[in-house]
Amino acid sequence: MRPVLCLITDRHRHGDEWPDAIVDRVWAAARAGVDLVQVRERDLDGGPLAKLVAACVDAVRGTRTRVLVNDRLDVALATGAHGVHLRASSMAAAQARRIAPAGFLIGRSVHSVAEASDVSAAGSLDYLMFGTVFATDSKPGREPAGLAMLTAVSAAMPLPVLAVGGITAARVPEAMAAGAAGIAAISMFADAQPADIESMVAILMASV
C-alpha cells in the first residue's frame, strides 16, 4: 500500500529566510507526490501565518497535495487551505465540521488507544496522527510511544493513522509494517534541499 506522506513545517529550522525556505520545500514536495502539508507554526501571529498558508496553497496549486493548518481553523478558512489539524486543546472536530466547507479535511493528534477511540467515536474526522513514535528533537524529553503502540492504535481505528515523531526515510517501512496508513515528518523534509525532495520521495516509495 502506498503510504500517505505529510510534510510538517517548522520555520525555526530555516533561519531568517524561512518563508522562502518553507514555500520552496512545499512546492517541491507537491511535485514529488507528497499528499499533505501541515503548516505547524504554533507561535506565529495570525497575519504572518495567513500569509505563509496562502503562499503554500498557491505552491501546491495544480497538484493533489492538500494544505492543512495546525489548530487555526479561522486561518485555514480565510486562506483557502484544504483542511485543519486539531490538537487535544483545539475545538472539537464536530464543531469544526459544522463550519467547514464540503471536502475540507479534519485530522487530530492522538497519543493513546483510549484517546484515539474517543475522538474517532465522536466522528467528523478524516484521519488521526499518532505519536511520538520515535524519539525526536521536536519533542525533547517526551518518551517515545514505540511501534507496538502504533500497531495497537492503527489496529483499533477505522480511520487512517499517520505515524509522527522521529520519522526518517529508513523508518517509514517500519511504520507501515506496524499498520500506519502513512507518516508525517518535520526533519526529513526540512533537512533536505528542495531539489533533492523528489528523489528522496521516490526512494522512500520504492522501499515500502
Contacts in CASP RR format, 6 or more apart in sequence:
PFRMAT RR
TARGET T0000
AUTHOR 0000-0000-0000
METHOD contacts of the structure
MODEL  1
MRPVLCLITDRHRHGDEWPDAIVDRVWAAARAGVDLVQVRERDLDGGPLA
KLVAACVDAVRGTRTRVLVNDRLDVALATGAHGVHLRASSMAAAQARRIA
PAGFLIGRSVHSVAEASDVSAAGSLDYLMFGTVFATDSKPGREPAGLAML
TAVSAAMPLPVLAVGGITAARVPEAMAAGAAGIAAISMFADAQPADIESM
VAILMASV
1 176 0 8 1.000
1 181 0 8 1.000
1 208 0 8 1.000
2 205 0 8 1.000
2 208 0 8 1.000
3 172 0 8 1.000
3 175 0 8 1.000
3 176 0 8 1.000
3 180 0 8 1.000
3 181 0 8 1.000
3 182 0 8 1.000
3 183 0 8 1.000
3 204 0 8 1.000
3 205 0 8 1.000
3 208 0 8 1.000
4 35 0 8 1.000
4 36 0 8 1.000
4 127 0 8 1.000
4 160 0 8 1.000
4 162 0 8 1.000
4 181 0 8 1.000
4 182 0 8 1.000
4 183 0 8 1.000
5 29 0 8 1.000
5 33 0 8 1.000
5 34 0 8 1.000
5 35 0 8 1.000
5 36 0 8 1.000
5 182 0 8 1.000
5 183 0 8 1.000
5 184 0 8 1.000
5 201 0 8 1.000
5 204 0 8 1.000
6 34 0 8 1.000
6 35 0 8 1.000
6 36 0 8 1.000
6 37 0 8 1.000
6 38 0 8 1.000
6 129 0 8 1.000
6 162 0 8 1.000
6 164 0 8 1.000
6 182 0 8 1.000
6 183 0 8 1.000
6 184 0 8 1.000
6 185 0 8 1.000
7 25 0 8 1.000
7 26 0 8 1.000
7 29 0 8 1.000
7 34 0 8 1.000
7 36 0 8 1.000
7 37 0 8 1.000
7 38 0 8 1.000
7 184 0 8 1.000
7 185 0 8 1.000
7 189 0 8 1.000
8 37 0 8 1.000
8 38 0 8 1.000
8 40 0 8 1.000
8 164 0 8 1.000
8 184 0 8 1.000
8 185 0 8 1.000
8 186 0 8 1.000
8 189 0 8 1.000
9 22 0 8 1.000
9 26 0 8 1.000
9 37 0 8 1.000
9 38 0 8 1.000
9 39 0 8 1.000
9 40 0 8 1.000
9 41 0 8 1.000
9 52 0 8 1.000
9 56 0 8 1.000
9 186 0 8 1.000
9 190 0 8 1.000
10 40 0 8 1.000
10 41 0 8 1.000
10 138 0 8 1.000
10 186 0 8 1.000
10 190 0 8 1.000
11 18 0 8 1.000
11 19 0 8 1.000
11 21 0 8 1.000
11 22 0 8 1.000
11 41 0 8 1.000
11 44 0 8 1.000
11 52 0 8 1.000
12 18 0 8 1.000
13 186 0 8 1.000
13 187 0 8 1.000
13 190 0 8 1.000
13 191 0 8 1.000
14 21 0 8 1.000
14 22 0 8 1.000
14 190 0 8 1.000
15 21 0 8 1.000
19 51 0 8 1.000
19 52 0 8 1.000
19 55 0 8 1.000
22 52 0 8 1.000
22 56 0 8 1.000
23 52 0 8 1.000
23 55 0 8 1.000
23 56 0 8 1.000
23 59 0 8 1.000
24 194 0 8 1.000
25 189 0 8 1.000
25 190 0 8 1.000
25 192 0 8 1.000
25 194 0 8 1.000
25 197 0 8 1.000
26 37 0 8 1.000
26 56 0 8 1.000
26 59 0 8 1.000
26 60 0 8 1.000
26 65 0 8 1.000
26 67 0 8 1.000
27 59 0 8 1.000
27 60 0 8 1.000
27 194 0 8 1.000
28 194 0 8 1.000
28 195 0 8 1.000
28 197 0 8 1.000
28 198 0 8 1.000
29 37 0 8 1.000
29 65 0 8 1.000
29 189 0 8 1.000
29 197 0 8 1.000
29 201 0 8 1.000
30 37 0 8 1.000
30 59 0 8 1.000
30 60 0 8 1.000
30 63 0 8 1.000
30 65 0 8 1.000
31 63 0 8 1.000
31 198 0 8 1.000
32 197 0 8 1.000
32 198 0 8 1.000
32 200 0 8 1.000
32 201 0 8 1.000
32 202 0 8 1.000
33 63 0 8 1.000
33 64 0 8 1.000
33 65 0 8 1.000
33 201 0 8 1.000
34 65 0 8 1.000
34 189 0 8 1.000
34 197 0 8 1.000
34 201 0 8 1.000
35 64 0 8 1.000
35 65 0 8 1.000
35 66 0 8 1.000
36 65 0 8 1.000
36 66 0 8 1.000
36 67 0 8 1.000
36 68 0 8 1.000
36 105 0 8 1.000
36 184 0 8 1.000
37 56 0 8 1.000
37 60 0 8 1.000
37 65 0 8 1.000
37 66 0 8 1.000
37 67 0 8 1.000
37 68 0 8 1.000
38 68 0 8 1.000
38 69 0 8 1.000
38 70 0 8 1.000
38 85 0 8 1.000
38 184 0 8 1.000
39 49 0 8 1.000
39 52 0 8 1.000
39 53 0 8 1.000
39 56 0 8 1.000
39 67 0 8 1.000
39 68 0 8 1.000
39 69 0 8 1.000
39 70 0 8 1.000
39 81 0 8 1.000
40 70 0 8 1.000
40 85 0 8 1.000
40 186 0 8 1.000
41 49 0 8 1.000
41 52 0 8 1.000
41 70 0 8 1.000
42 70 0 8 1.000
42 71 0 8 1.000
44 52 0 8 1.000
46 72 0 8 1.000
46 75 0 8 1.000
49 69 0 8 1.000
49 72 0 8 1.000
49 75 0 8 1.000
50 75 0 8 1.000
50 78 0 8 1.000
50 79 0 8 1.000
53 67 0 8 1.000
53 69 0 8 1.000
53 75 0 8 1.000
53 76 0 8 1.000
53 79 0 8 1.000
53 81 0 8 1.000
54 79 0 8 1.000
54 80 0 8 1.000
56 67 0 8 1.000
56 81 0 8 1.000
57 67 0 8 1.000
57 79 0 8 1.000
57 80 0 8 1.000
57 81 0 8 1.000
57 82 0 8 1.000
60 66 0 8 1.000
60 67 0 8 1.000
66 82 0 8 1.000
66 83 0 8 1.000
66 105 0 8 1.000
67 81 0 8 1.000
67 82 0 8 1.000
67 83 0 8 1.000
68 76 0 8 1.000
68 81 0 8 1.000
68 82 0 8 1.000
68 83 0 8 1.000
68 84 0 8 1.000
68 85 0 8 1.000
68 105 0 8 1.000
68 107 0 8 1.000
69 75 0 8 1.000
69 76 0 8 1.000
69 79 0 8 1.000
69 81 0 8 1.000
69 83 0 8 1.000
69 84 0 8 1.000
69 85 0 8 1.000
70 84 0 8 1.000
70 85 0 8 1.000
70 87 0 8 1.000
71 84 0 8 1.000
71 85 0 8 1.000
71 86 0 8 1.000
71 87 0 8 1.000
71 89 0 8 1.000
71 90 0 8 1.000
72 84 0 8 1.000
73 84 0 8 1.000
73 90 0 8 1.000
73 91 0 8 1.000
73 96 0 8 1.000
73 99 0 8 1.000
73 100 0 8 1.000
75 81 0 8 1.000
76 83 0 8 1.000
76 84 0 8 1.000
76 104 0 8 1.000
77 99 0 8 1.000
77 100 0 8 1.000
77 101 0 8 1.000
82 103 0 8 1.000
82 104 0 8 1.000
82 105 0 8 1.000
83 100 0 8 1.000
83 104 0 8 1.000
83 105 0 8 1.000
83 106 0 8 1.000
84 96 0 8 1.000
84 100 0 8 1.000
84 104 0 8 1.000
84 105 0 8 1.000
84 106 0 8 1.000
84 107 0 8 1.000
85 107 0 8 1.000
85 108 0 8 1.000
85 109 0 8 1.000
85 129 0 8 1.000
86 93 0 8 1.000
86 96 0 8 1.000
86 106 0 8 1.000
86 107 0 8 1.000
86 108 0 8 1.000
86 109 0 8 1.000
87 108 0 8 1.000
87 109 0 8 1.000
88 108 0 8 1.000
88 109 0 8 1.000
88 111 0 8 1.000
88 115 0 8 1.000
90 96 0 8 1.000
90 108 0 8 1.000
92 122 0 8 1.000
92 124 0 8 1.000
93 106 0 8 1.000
93 107 0 8 1.000
93 108 0 8 1.000
93 119 0 8 1.000
93 122 0 8 1.000
93 123 0 8 1.000
93 124 0 8 1.000
93 125 0 8 1.000
94 122 0 8 1.000
94 123 0 8 1.000
94 124 0 8 1.000
96 106 0 8 1.000
96 124 0 8 1.000
97 104 0 8 1.000
97 106 0 8 1.000
97 124 0 8 1.000
100 106 0 8 1.000
105 126 0 8 1.000
105 127 0 8 1.000
106 124 0 8 1.000
106 125 0 8 1.000
106 126 0 8 1.000
107 125 0 8 1.000
107 126 0 8 1.000
107 127 0 8 1.000
107 128 0 8 1.000
107 129 0 8 1.000
108 119 0 8 1.000
108 125 0 8 1.000
108 128 0 8 1.000
108 129 0 8 1.000
109 128 0 8 1.000
109 129 0 8 1.000
109 130 0 8 1.000
109 131 0 8 1.000
109 164 0 8 1.000
110 116 0 8 1.000
110 119 0 8 1.000
110 128 0 8 1.000
110 129 0 8 1.000
110 130 0 8 1.000
110 131 0 8 1.000
110 153 0 8 1.000
111 130 0 8 1.000
111 131 0 8 1.000
111 145 0 8 1.000
112 149 0 8 1.000
112 153 0 8 1.000
113 149 0 8 1.000
113 152 0 8 1.000
113 153 0 8 1.000
113 156 0 8 1.000
116 128 0 8 1.000
116 130 0 8 1.000
116 153 0 8 1.000
116 156 0 8 1.000
116 157 0 8 1.000
116 161 0 8 1.000
117 156 0 8 1.000
117 157 0 8 1.000
119 125 0 8 1.000
119 128 0 8 1.000
120 128 0 8 1.000
120 157 0 8 1.000
120 158 0 8 1.000
120 159 0 8 1.000
125 159 0 8 1.000
126 159 0 8 1.000
126 160 0 8 1.000
127 159 0 8 1.000
127 160 0 8 1.000
127 161 0 8 1.000
127 162 0 8 1.000
127 181 0 8 1.000
128 153 0 8 1.000
128 157 0 8 1.000
128 159 0 8 1.000
128 160 0 8 1.000
128 161 0 8 1.000
128 162 0 8 1.000
129 161 0 8 1.000
129 162 0 8 1.000
129 163 0 8 1.000
129 164 0 8 1.000
129 184 0 8 1.000
130 145 0 8 1.000
130 149 0 8 1.000
130 150 0 8 1.000
130 153 0 8 1.000
130 154 0 8 1.000
130 161 0 8 1.000
130 162 0 8 1.000
130 163 0 8 1.000
130 164 0 8 1.000
130 180 0 8 1.000
131 144 0 8 1.000
131 145 0 8 1.000
131 150 0 8 1.000
131 163 0 8 1.000
131 164 0 8 1.000
131 165 0 8 1.000
132 139 0 8 1.000
132 142 0 8 1.000
132 144 0 8 1.000
132 145 0 8 1.000
132 164 0 8 1.000
132 165 0 8 1.000
132 166 0 8 1.000
133 144 0 8 1.000
133 145 0 8 1.000
133 146 0 8 1.000
133 147 0 8 1.000
133 149 0 8 1.000
133 150 0 8 1.000
133 163 0 8 1.000
133 164 0 8 1.000
133 165 0 8 1.000
133 166 0 8 1.000
133 167 0 8 1.000
133 175 0 8 1.000
134 144 0 8 1.000
134 146 0 8 1.000
134 165 0 8 1.000
134 166 0 8 1.000
134 167 0 8 1.000
134 171 0 8 1.000
135 142 0 8 1.000
135 144 0 8 1.000
135 166 0 8 1.000
136 142 0 8 1.000
136 144 0 8 1.000
136 165 0 8 1.000
136 166 0 8 1.000
136 186 0 8 1.000
136 187 0 8 1.000
137 187 0 8 1.000
138 165 0 8 1.000
138 166 0 8 1.000
138 186 0 8 1.000
138 187 0 8 1.000
139 165 0 8 1.000
144 165 0 8 1.000
144 166 0 8 1.000
147 174 0 8 1.000
147 175 0 8 1.000
147 178 0 8 1.000
148 178 0 8 1.000
150 161 0 8 1.000
150 163 0 8 1.000
150 175 0 8 1.000
150 178 0 8 1.000
150 179 0 8 1.000
150 180 0 8 1.000
151 178 0 8 1.000
151 179 0 8 1.000
153 161 0 8 1.000
154 161 0 8 1.000
154 178 0 8 1.000
154 179 0 8 1.000
154 180 0 8 1.000
154 181 0 8 1.000
155 179 0 8 1.000
160 181 0 8 1.000
160 182 0 8 1.000
161 179 0 8 1.000
161 180 0 8 1.000
161 181 0 8 1.000
161 182 0 8 1.000
162 180 0 8 1.000
162 181 0 8 1.000
162 182 0 8 1.000
162 183 0 8 1.000
162 184 0 8 1.000
163 175 0 8 1.000
163 178 0 8 1.000
163 180 0 8 1.000
163 182 0 8 1.000
163 183 0 8 1.000
163 184 0 8 1.000
164 183 0 8 1.000
164 184 0 8 1.000
164 185 0 8 1.000
165 184 0 8 1.000
165 185 0 8 1.000
166 185 0 8 1.000
166 187 0 8 1.000
167 175 0 8 1.000
167 183 0 8 1.000
167 184 0 8 1.000
167 185 0 8 1.000
167 188 0 8 1.000
168 185 0 8 1.000
168 187 0 8 1.000
168 188 0 8 1.000
169 188 0 8 1.000
169 200 0 8 1.000
169 203 0 8 1.000
169 204 0 8 1.000
169 207 0 8 1.000
171 183 0 8 1.000
172 182 0 8 1.000
172 183 0 8 1.000
172 204 0 8 1.000
172 207 0 8 1.000
172 208 0 8 1.000
173 207 0 8 1.000
173 208 0 8 1.000
175 182 0 8 1.000
175 183 0 8 1.000
176 182 0 8 1.000
176 183 0 8 1.000
176 208 0 8 1.000
188 200 0 8 1.000
189 197 0 8 1.000
192 200 0 8 1.000
END
